[in-house]
């Protein structure tokens, strides 16, 4: 994810991350995994982003935002697999990332993570 730096007078610079994955050669892997997800799974993945979660709860989220935030989650899973298995082929990263991501999405539904997050929403 692209990082920018955020600093105030009283705090040091802290990287602020955008929701969009970078345009790298891994983008094809992101798209491959994205095509293997159902619309429901894409929505659940997008809602892992608090920014998207709040906007979708308020009815202000677009399909473009949904896809961007879901792909950001895919990117994080791919990045983790690439770091754990640097010498493995990309197909292995994709398969492992997809499997782990689907398990995470199922866990989020099973444990009602979105409902828990709403308990702390101040709006």
N, C-alpha and C positions, 0 to 999 in steps of 0.2 A: 504494500500500500504506500502511496506517496506520503511523505512526511513533510510537514512544514513546522516551523518553530514558533511557539507561543511563549511570550515572556511579559511579565509585568514588572513594575518597579520593585516590588517586594518579593517576587518569586523568580527562580532561575528559569531558563528556557526549557520547556517541556515539549517533546514532539507531539504534534496533533496529527492524527491520521485521517485521511479521507476514506470514504467508503469504497471507492473504485480501486480495483486491483490494477497494478501497473500494466502497461502494454509491453509484454515481454514474450519470449518464445513459449512460456508456460500458458499463454492465453488460449491456445488450442486445447490444452488439457482442461482448462476451466470450462470452455464451451462443451467439450465432450461429456464431462460430468454433469453439467447443467442440463443437457439433453436427456440424461438418464433419470432426472427427477420429475415427479408428477407436479401438477400445478399446486396441489396442497403442500407438498414437500418444499417447493420453491417459496411459498408464502411463509411457512414455518421457519425456513432458513433466513429469509429476509427479516423476520420479526426478532431474530437474534440480535439485530442492531437496535439499540434503544431509540435512536432517532427515527428509524422506520416504524418501529413498534408504536411510538406515540402518534406519529402522523397517520398510521393506518387505523389506530383506535379512534382518532378524530375524523376519519373519513377523508383525509387529505393526501393519501398516498396514490401515486400513479403506478402503472405497470412497469414503466421504465425504472422508477425508484426501487420497486420490488426486485426486479432482475439485477440491478446494480448491487443491492445489499446482499442478495443471495449469492451472487458471484464473488463478493468479498469474503463470504464465509467459505466458499469452495476454495478460494485462494489460500486462506489460512490453513485449511486442511492439507492442501497440496504442498504448501511450504513446509509444514511439519514433516510430512512423509519424505520430502526431498532431503531434509536435514538428517532424518533418522537413517535413511537408506540412500546415501549419496551415489553409490555405484550401481544402483538398480535401474532398470529401464523405466521410461516414463509410464508405460502401460501398467507396471506394478504399482507405481505411485498413485496412478488414477484409480486402480481397483481398490487399493487399501484406503485411499482418501474417501472414495464413494461409500465403501462399506462402513467406515467409522462415522462418516457424516450421517448416513441413514440411521445408524444406531443412536446418534445424538438427537436427531429429529424425533425419533420414536420416544426417547426418554423425555424430551421436552413436552410431548403430548401426554404421555403417561403420568408425568408428575405435575401437569398443569402449570408449567413455568410462567406462561403469560398471565395467568390469574394471580400468581404470587407477585409478579412484577406490578400488577395493577394495585395491589395493597399499599404500595409505597408511592404511587403516583399522586402528586399534589394538585393536579388540575381537576 
